[in-house]
Amino acid sequence: MTTILDPTDERVPVTRQLSPRTGEITGTVALLDISKPRGNVLLDRLEALLSERLPGIRIERYAKPTFTKPAPDALRAEIYEKSDFLIEALAD
């Protein structure tokens, strides 16, 4: 059983179903550091865990110049072009 955590209002729970899965994850995973303090620490640990558990993936690291603004268009385009999955790090 998979539990999905949703940060929205829990007084009125929303039921969601998982999208169909192939059972296998392959390709490139982009890890995006949004440049908040300690986001890199989270991504370092996540990268280690993903590499250990999913040896068939390639991991690429990216960073926004600042967390106060959206990622620049060029960075978003690069991530889109080179990645199959994206994980953003939010930390403090």
N, C-alpha and C positions, 0 to 999 in steps of 0.2 A: 504494500500500500504506500502511496506517495502522498505526502502532505504538502500543500501549497500554502505559503504564508503570504497574506495580502495586507499591506499596510493601510488600507482604507478603513472606513468606519465599519466596525464589527457588529454594531447593533442590528444591522440588517445584512446577514451573511449572503454572499453571492456564491452560487454553485457554479463551478467551472470544471470542465473536463480537459484532460491532457490531450494534446494533439497526438495523432498516431506516431509511433516511434519504430525505427527499423531495428532497434536493439543494439546499434553500433554507432559510435561517433568517430568520424574520420575527417580529415581536412585541417584547416588552419583556424585556431582560436585566437582572436585578438583580445588582449588584456589592456584596457584603457584606464590609465591613472588620470583622474580629473584634477590632480594637483592639490588635493586637500591633504593636510598633515596625516601621515601614517598610511596613506593609501598605498604607497609602495610596499609597506610591510605586509598588508593584506594580500596584495598581488604576488609578492614573493612566495608567500605560503600557499596561495592558490595555485601558482605555477608548479610548485613542487608536488602538490597533491595530484593535479591533473596529469603531470608527466608520469607519475608513478602509476596511476590508475588507468590512464588512457595512452598507452605507448604509441598508438597509431596516429596521434595528432601532432601538429606542429604549432608552437606557440610564438606569437609575435607580440611585442610590447610597444605600447604607444602612450603618449602623455599629452594632455591639453596644456597650453601655456598658462592658463589660470582657471580656477573653478568658478570664477564669477561671470564668465561669458560662455556661450556655446562653443563647441569645437569649431575651429576654422574649417571652411569649406574644403580646402585642400586635404586636411587631415581626415575629414569624414570620407572624402572620395577615395583616399588611399586605403583606409580600413575597409570600405565597401568592396573595392577592387581586389584586395589581397586576402580577405577573410571569409570564412564560412559562418563563424559564430563571433559574438562580441560579449565581453563581460566588462562592466564598468566598476571601478573601485570607489566607494564612498566611505571615507573614514575620517576620524578626528581623534 
